[in-house]
């Protein structure tokens, strides 16, 4: 009979330990809140929409660097992909045009490689870090 006491005691101890862990009530889950996203209104441009850059004017890197182009203006520029940049939101790269650098946020997610000659159409977003002009491109054509 003594052989049954030890396993019985162990089972009872385990049951008591497990029941002690499950005593807390978990609060009921609330419904997930949803974030509402709306389309741009009025003069706001959506850099991911190719329609926004249909009438983009061809610009030079010098015009962008000098501030001759307004922030939010649709622009078109050609150049060579100098460097690919790892960015969390969208793939990006550095474009060289007339020996000046332009930071391109690749909103179109078009695959490009270093050395590619490309034409970029997008929205001029002012200057990125280090005073490099920034374009959010919705159309990228590898030439």
C-alpha positions as CSV (number, residue, x, y, z in Angstrom):
1,X,0.0,0.0,0.0
2,X,2.8,2.4,0.7
3,X,3.8,2.3,-3.0
4,X,0.5,4.2,-3.9
5,X,1.0,7.0,-1.3
6,X,4.0,8.6,-3.0
7,X,2.4,8.9,-6.5
8,X,-0.9,10.0,-4.9
9,X,0.8,12.7,-2.9
10,X,2.8,13.9,-5.9
11,X,-0.4,14.1,-8.0
12,X,-2.2,16.1,-5.3
13,X,0.8,18.5,-4.9
14,X,0.8,19.1,-8.7
15,X,-2.9,19.7,-8.8
16,X,-2.7,22.2,-5.9
17,X,0.2,24.0,-7.6
18,X,-1.6,24.3,-10.9
19,X,-4.8,25.4,-9.4
20,X,-3.0,28.2,-7.5
21,X,-1.6,29.5,-10.8
22,X,-5.0,29.8,-12.6
23,X,-6.7,31.8,-9.9
24,X,-6.4,35.2,-11.6
25,X,-9.2,36.4,-13.8
26,X,-8.0,38.0,-17.1
27,X,-9.8,41.2,-18.1
28,X,-12.1,40.9,-21.1
29,X,-10.6,42.0,-24.4
30,X,-11.8,45.2,-25.8
31,X,-12.5,45.6,-29.5
32,X,-9.5,46.7,-31.5
33,X,-9.7,50.3,-32.5
34,X,-9.2,51.1,-36.1
35,X,-7.3,54.0,-37.4
36,X,-9.1,55.9,-40.1
37,X,-7.0,57.0,-43.1
38,X,-8.4,59.5,-45.5
39,X,-7.4,60.6,-48.9
40,X,-5.6,64.0,-49.3
41,X,-7.9,66.9,-49.6
42,X,-7.6,70.1,-51.6
43,X,-4.0,71.0,-52.5
44,X,-2.5,68.0,-50.7
45,X,-0.6,65.7,-53.1
46,X,-0.3,62.0,-52.6
47,X,3.2,61.0,-53.6
48,X,2.1,57.3,-54.1
49,X,-0.4,58.3,-56.7
50,X,1.0,58.4,-60.3
51,X,-1.8,60.7,-61.4
52,X,-0.4,63.4,-59.1
53,X,2.8,63.6,-61.2
54,X,1.2,63.4,-64.7
55,X,2.1,67.1,-65.4
56,X,5.4,67.0,-63.6
57,X,7.9,69.6,-64.9
58,X,11.5,68.6,-65.7
59,X,13.8,70.2,-63.2
60,X,17.6,70.2,-62.5
61,X,19.4,69.3,-59.3
62,X,20.6,72.9,-59.1
63,X,17.0,74.2,-59.0
64,X,16.1,71.8,-56.3
65,X,19.2,72.6,-54.2
66,X,18.7,76.4,-54.6
67,X,15.1,76.2,-53.4
68,X,13.7,77.4,-56.8
69,X,11.1,74.6,-56.6
70,X,8.2,74.7,-54.1
71,X,7.8,71.9,-51.6
72,X,5.0,69.7,-52.8
73,X,5.5,70.4,-56.5
74,X,5.4,67.5,-59.0
75,X,8.8,67.2,-60.6
76,X,10.6,65.0,-63.1
77,X,14.4,64.4,-63.2
78,X,16.8,61.9,-64.7
79,X,20.1,60.6,-63.4
80,X,22.2,57.7,-62.2
81,X,21.5,55.6,-59.1
82,X,24.6,56.1,-57.1
83,X,23.7,54.3,-53.9
84,X,20.9,52.2,-52.5
85,X,19.7,53.2,-49.0
86,X,18.0,51.0,-46.5
87,X,14.9,52.7,-45.1
88,X,12.2,51.2,-43.0
89,X,9.1,52.6,-44.9
90,X,10.0,52.5,-48.5
91,X,13.2,51.6,-50.5
92,X,15.3,54.6,-51.2
93,X,18.3,55.5,-53.2
94,X,20.7,58.4,-54.0
95,X,20.4,59.8,-57.5
96,X,23.2,61.7,-59.1
97,X,22.3,64.5,-61.5
98,X,24.8,67.1,-62.8
99,X,27.3,66.0,-60.1
100,X,24.7,66.7,-57.3
101,X,22.9,64.2,-55.1
102,X,19.2,63.8,-54.7
103,X,17.5,61.5,-52.2
104,X,14.8,59.5,-53.8
105,X,12.1,57.8,-51.7
106,X,11.0,54.9,-54.0
107,X,7.2,55.0,-53.3
108,X,6.6,53.0,-56.5
109,X,8.9,50.3,-55.1
110,X,10.4,49.9,-58.5
111,X,13.5,47.7,-58.4
112,X,16.7,49.6,-59.2
113,X,20.4,48.8,-59.0
114,X,23.4,50.9,-58.5
115,X,24.5,52.3,-61.8
116,X,21.1,52.3,-63.4
117,X,20.1,55.4,-65.4
118,X,16.5,56.3,-64.3
119,X,13.9,58.9,-64.9
120,X,12.0,59.8,-61.7
121,X,8.6,61.5,-61.4
122,X,7.4,62.4,-58.0
123,X,6.7,65.1,-55.4
124,X,9.5,67.4,-54.2
125,X,9.5,67.2,-50.4
126,X,12.1,69.8,-49.6
127,X,15.4,68.7,-48.2
128,X,16.3,65.4,-46.5
129,X,19.1,65.1,-43.9
130,X,22.4,66.9,-44.8
131,X,20.4,69.4,-47.1
132,X,20.1,66.9,-49.9
133,X,16.9,67.5,-52.0
134,X,14.2,64.8,-51.4
135,X,11.7,63.5,-54.0
136,X,9.0,61.0,-53.2
137,X,8.8,59.1,-56.5
138,X,5.6,57.5,-57.7
139,X,6.9,56.7,-61.2
140,X,10.5,55.4,-61.8
141,X,11.5,54.4,-65.3
142,X,14.8,52.5,-65.7
143,X,16.3,53.5,-69.0
